């Protein structure tokens, strides 16, 4: 954990330690282990990081910025023109309504509530953009 620490990459078959550069820093990001197939980090590894929790983006004006950025040039004009602004607003309204319905009444084929997140929104936007371009 100090500037003189080293690591031996035994998985690679190394037997000589690699010295750490004093300027080395590691940044990692991880979603919570709430989805199927995800696990929490072991406490011994998790304790080496500083955790910052970031709430889900649900503010319509922030979501509109995200949607507009993802769709980019395929909107065919400036985002602030009335037609594009209405389209982006409709996408955000649909996303928020879908989240609400998923919490209250929607279930999939196995009886599980679907989970709509910023990840699912941005993946849908990327797919939509590919269809248009």
Backbone bond lengths (Angstrom), bond angles and torsions (degrees), N, CA, C in turn:
res aa  C-N    CA-C-N  psi(-1)  N-CA   C-N-CA  omega(-1)  CA-C   N-CA-C  phi
1 X - - - 1.441 - - 1.521 112.73 -
2 X 1.326 118.09 -4.75 1.466 118.21 178.39 1.526 109.49 -105.46
3 X 1.309 116.51 179.68 1.471 121.25 -173.93 1.520 113.48 -68.97
4 X 1.328 118.53 -9.66 1.466 120.40 179.42 1.523 112.18 -106.57
5 X 1.312 117.89 9.02 1.461 120.01 -177.91 1.524 111.05 -69.88
6 X 1.333 115.04 163.42 1.458 121.07 -178.84 1.520 108.65 -144.51
7 X 1.322 114.55 172.65 1.459 120.27 178.57 1.526 108.47 -141.39
8 X 1.309 115.19 143.73 1.462 121.13 174.46 1.518 107.32 -109.60
9 X 1.310 116.49 122.82 1.459 122.07 -176.34 1.529 109.46 -88.55
10 X 1.314 115.37 75.62 1.466 120.27 -176.82 1.522 112.21 -65.89
11 X 1.340 117.55 -29.33 1.467 120.35 178.53 1.521 111.34 -61.76
12 X 1.331 115.71 -27.83 1.459 121.69 179.93 1.530 111.94 -91.02
13 X 1.337 115.96 -3.97 1.461 119.48 -179.86 1.513 113.75 90.19
14 X 1.336 117.53 6.07 1.471 120.13 179.85 1.523 110.34 -73.12
15 X 1.312 115.63 148.42 1.456 120.08 174.58 1.529 110.83 -120.83
16 X 1.338 116.47 -3.60 1.457 121.47 179.98 1.529 108.35 -107.57
17 X 1.323 115.96 134.07 1.463 121.03 -179.09 1.531 110.79 -70.30
18 X 1.320 116.00 144.62 1.460 122.80 175.07 1.525 106.88 -100.04
19 X 1.346 115.85 121.85 1.467 120.27 -179.78 1.526 109.56 -73.94
20 X 1.320 115.75 142.28 1.453 121.32 179.61 1.523 110.47 -82.50
21 X 1.324 116.28 133.82 1.455 121.23 173.17 1.526 107.60 -67.47
22 X 1.332 118.27 135.51 1.470 119.88 -177.39 1.540 112.89 -61.40
23 X 1.324 118.06 -20.47 1.469 121.28 179.42 1.527 112.99 -91.61
24 X 1.328 117.30 1.40 1.461 121.16 -178.16 1.523 111.04 -66.26
25 X 1.330 115.35 132.48 1.464 122.37 174.34 1.516 107.71 -136.57
26 X 1.311 116.45 150.04 1.455 121.50 178.85 1.512 108.64 -124.00
27 X 1.324 115.78 128.29 1.456 122.46 175.95 1.518 106.87 -118.84
28 X 1.303 117.58 131.76 1.459 121.02 -179.39 1.520 109.18 -134.18
29 X 1.310 115.83 150.76 1.459 121.55 175.72 1.521 108.13 -131.56
30 X 1.321 115.11 141.39 1.460 119.24 -179.64 1.514 109.18 -150.38
31 X 1.319 115.77 134.51 1.452 120.07 173.48 1.522 108.64 -75.87
32 X 1.338 116.98 154.23 1.465 118.85 176.91 1.527 110.81 -60.00
33 X 1.293 116.23 153.91 1.464 121.16 -178.40 1.528 110.50 -81.70
34 X 1.319 116.76 53.66 1.466 120.63 -178.43 1.519 112.42 -98.31
35 X 1.313 118.54 -19.75 1.462 121.61 179.45 1.520 110.32 -87.03
36 X 1.311 115.28 160.76 1.464 121.20 -179.84 1.524 110.52 -60.02
37 X 1.316 116.01 136.49 1.455 121.14 175.68 1.518 115.22 86.23
38 X 1.327 118.32 -5.09 1.460 120.97 179.67 1.522 109.55 -98.25
39 X 1.343 115.56 146.64 1.459 121.06 178.56 1.518 108.91 -126.99
40 X 1.334 115.57 153.97 1.465 120.20 173.38 1.520 109.47 -68.96
41 X 1.322 115.79 152.77 1.460 120.03 173.19 1.523 108.90 -67.38
42 X 1.326 117.22 148.13 1.462 119.01 174.11 1.537 109.26 -60.20
43 X 1.338 117.98 144.09 1.469 121.04 -178.63 1.527 113.78 -54.32
44 X 1.330 117.57 -33.95 1.469 120.35 -178.97 1.528 111.80 -65.36
45 X 1.314 117.23 -32.32 1.470 120.51 177.50 1.529 110.00 -85.43
46 X 1.319 116.00 -43.56 1.468 121.13 -177.99 1.530 111.46 -58.39
47 X 1.331 117.90 -34.94 1.459 122.08 -178.08 1.526 112.66 -66.98
48 X 1.317 117.33 -16.62 1.473 120.68 -179.03 1.529 113.12 -84.61
49 X 1.332 116.96 -4.53 1.455 121.80 -178.25 1.520 110.97 -113.40
50 X 1.306 115.56 157.43 1.457 121.86 169.67 1.515 106.39 -96.40
51 X 1.318 116.88 124.68 1.465 120.57 -176.49 1.516 110.84 -95.17
52 X 1.323 114.89 134.66 1.457 122.50 173.34 1.517 107.29 -125.68
53 X 1.312 117.06 122.82 1.460 120.07 177.81 1.523 108.14 -93.21
54 X 1.320 116.17 132.12 1.460 121.89 178.95 1.521 107.42 -117.17
55 X 1.329 115.97 121.00 1.465 120.61 179.39 1.520 111.08 -65.03
56 X 1.315 114.93 155.89 1.462 122.61 174.30 1.532 108.83 -61.94
57 X 1.326 116.72 140.39 1.467 120.91 177.37 1.527 108.02 -79.47
58 X 1.337 116.18 117.27 1.463 120.99 -179.58 1.525 112.45 -128.12
59 X 1.314 117.06 -6.69 1.456 120.33 179.50 1.532 109.07 -69.82
60 X 1.339 118.45 123.00 1.473 120.38 -176.58 1.524 114.10 -56.23
61 X 1.331 117.88 -37.98 1.475 119.03 -178.87 1.529 110.55 -68.70
62 X 1.341 118.31 -36.41 1.464 120.73 176.68 1.525 110.43 -69.42
63 X 1.325 116.88 -40.10 1.464 120.41 177.91 1.523 111.00 -64.31
64 X 1.322 117.92 -36.17 1.459 120.53 178.33 1.522 111.21 -62.88
65 X 1.324 116.93 -39.02 1.467 120.63 176.88 1.522 110.05 -62.90
66 X 1.332 116.89 -44.29 1.467 121.29 -179.55 1.522 110.42 -63.45
67 X 1.329 117.40 -47.55 1.467 121.40 -179.82 1.526 110.37 -60.50
68 X 1.318 117.35 -45.93 1.461 120.99 -179.28 1.519 111.40 -62.03
69 X 1.327 117.71 -40.97 1.473 121.12 179.45 1.529 111.11 -66.25
70 X 1.324 117.05 -41.16 1.464 119.73 -179.35 1.519 111.74 -67.82
71 X 1.315 116.78 -38.64 1.463 118.93 -178.66 1.520 111.75 -78.00
72 X 1.322 117.00 -28.95 1.462 122.64 172.76 1.509 114.72 47.12
73 X 1.333 116.01 -127.66 1.464 122.34 -173.61 1.519 114.36 -67.06
74 X 1.313 118.54 -19.68 1.463 118.69 -177.05 1.529 111.69 -70.50
75 X 1.336 117.44 -8.25 1.463 119.68 175.04 1.525 111.58 -73.24
76 X 1.309 116.89 -15.95 1.460 120.54 175.59 1.515 114.69 73.97
77 X 1.271 118.97 21.52 1.464 121.30 178.06 1.508 110.44 169.20
78 X 1.292 115.34 -173.57 1.458 120.98 -179.38 1.524 110.29 -66.97
79 X 1.294 115.38 144.29 1.459 119.98 -178.79 1.513 111.38 -65.94
80 X 1.321 116.97 -27.18 1.452 118.67 -175.26 1.531 113.33 -84.92
81 X 1.365 118.13 0.28 1.458 116.35 174.49 1.521 108.69 -73.16
82 X 1.318 116.44 155.38 1.464 121.50 -169.89 1.522 112.95 -59.13
83 X 1.328 117.83 -42.19 1.463 121.29 -176.91 1.528 111.36 -64.96
84 X 1.339 116.95 -47.53 1.465 120.42 -179.90 1.518 111.68 -68.34
85 X 1.300 116.69 -38.50 1.458 120.84 178.75 1.527 110.37 -62.41
86 X 1.327 117.01 -40.18 1.459 121.19 177.79 1.528 110.89 -66.68
87 X 1.329 117.52 -42.95 1.462 122.09 179.09 1.528 110.44 -60.13
88 X 1.320 116.96 -48.79 1.466 121.62 -179.88 1.520 109.89 -61.97
89 X 1.320 117.17 -42.17 1.462 121.19 177.82 1.520 111.86 -62.03
90 X 1.341 117.20 -39.15 1.466 121.21 178.34 1.526 111.44 -66.79
91 X 1.332 117.14 -38.58 1.470 120.80 178.19 1.524 109.93 -63.71
92 X 1.329 116.64 -44.62 1.466 121.29 179.45 1.525 110.41 -63.95
93 X 1.330 116.90 -43.31 1.470 120.33 179.30 1.534 110.77 -62.32
94 X 1.334 116.90 -41.77 1.467 121.33 178.04 1.521 110.63 -62.19
95 X 1.332 116.98 -44.63 1.470 121.89 179.69 1.532 110.70 -61.37
96 X 1.317 116.99 -47.78 1.463 120.18 -178.64 1.530 111.34 -66.56
97 X 1.331 117.69 -38.59 1.462 121.06 177.38 1.534 110.08 -65.41
98 X 1.322 117.47 -40.64 1.468 121.76 178.18 1.522 110.72 -61.73
99 X 1.321 117.33 -42.23 1.464 121.16 177.41 1.524 110.52 -61.36
100 X 1.330 115.59 -44.35 1.457 120.49 -179.75 1.533 111.17 -62.46
101 X 1.329 116.32 -46.46 1.467 120.21 179.91 1.527 111.23 -65.37
102 X 1.316 117.14 -36.27 1.469 120.70 178.81 1.523 110.77 -63.13
103 X 1.307 116.94 -35.55 1.466 120.32 178.48 1.520 112.02 -72.75
104 X 1.326 116.54 -33.00 1.465 119.80 -172.12 1.522 115.10 -99.07
105 X 1.360 118.04 -43.39 1.467 117.87 -169.59 1.523 116.45 -136.51
106 X 1.303 119.02 -23.88 1.467 120.07 -174.82 1.520 111.80 -75.77
107 X 1.329 116.26 142.75 1.463 122.84 170.58 1.526 108.31 -140.88
108 X 1.326 116.08 153.41 1.461 119.32 176.95 1.524 109.84 -88.56
109 X 1.328 116.92 -171.61 1.457 121.97 -176.86 1.513 114.60 -61.11
110 X 1.337 117.21 -23.14 1.464 120.13 179.80 1.532 111.98 -101.37
111 X 1.334 116.29 12.30 1.455 120.20 177.28 1.518 115.06 82.01
112 X 1.332 117.33 9.05 1.463 121.61 179.99 1.528 110.44 -92.36
113 X 1.330 116.19 146.95 1.465 120.37 175.20 1.529 108.82 -71.15
114 X 1.324 117.62 132.08 1.472 118.05 174.04 1.529 109.24 -69.78
115 X 1.307 116.12 155.31 1.467 121.25 -179.23 1.523 107.87 -120.81
116 X 1.319 116.36 114.19 1.456 121.88 178.55 1.522 108.35 -105.47
117 X 1.328 115.16 120.47 1.460 121.64 -176.70 1.516 109.29 -126.33
118 X 1.317 115.17 176.56 1.461 120.07 175.73 1.529 110.16 -59.04
119 X 1.319 116.39 -33.00 1.466 120.27 177.77 1.533 110.57 -63.63
120 X 1.337 117.27 -46.58 1.465 118.84 -179.72 1.526 111.15 -66.64
121 X 1.335 117.18 -35.59 1.474 120.17 176.67 1.521 110.59 -63.23
122 X 1.323 117.92 -49.60 1.461 119.66 -176.75 1.528 112.20 -67.72
123 X 1.323 117.45 -33.28 1.471 119.39 175.61 1.523 110.77 -66.23
124 X 1.326 117.29 -39.99 1.470 120.64 176.77 1.523 110.46 -65.01
125 X 1.325 117.14 -38.59 1.473 120.48 178.37 1.527 111.14 -65.43
126 X 1.323 116.80 -42.24 1.475 119.74 178.31 1.517 111.46 -63.70
127 X 1.333 116.70 -41.33 1.464 120.24 177.85 1.533 110.26 -64.36
128 X 1.305 117.40 -43.14 1.466 121.60 178.31 1.518 110.78 -60.83
129 X 1.308 115.69 -43.01 1.476 120.37 179.92 1.529 110.64 -62.29
130 X 1.329 117.36 -39.92 1.471 120.77 178.94 1.529 111.26 -65.05
131 X 1.331 116.85 -36.98 1.468 119.90 178.70 1.517 111.68 -66.24
132 X 1.323 116.99 -34.95 1.472 121.94 -176.14 1.520 111.40 -78.69
133 X 1.334 116.16 -38.10 1.480 119.23 -175.06 1.500 113.61 -78.14
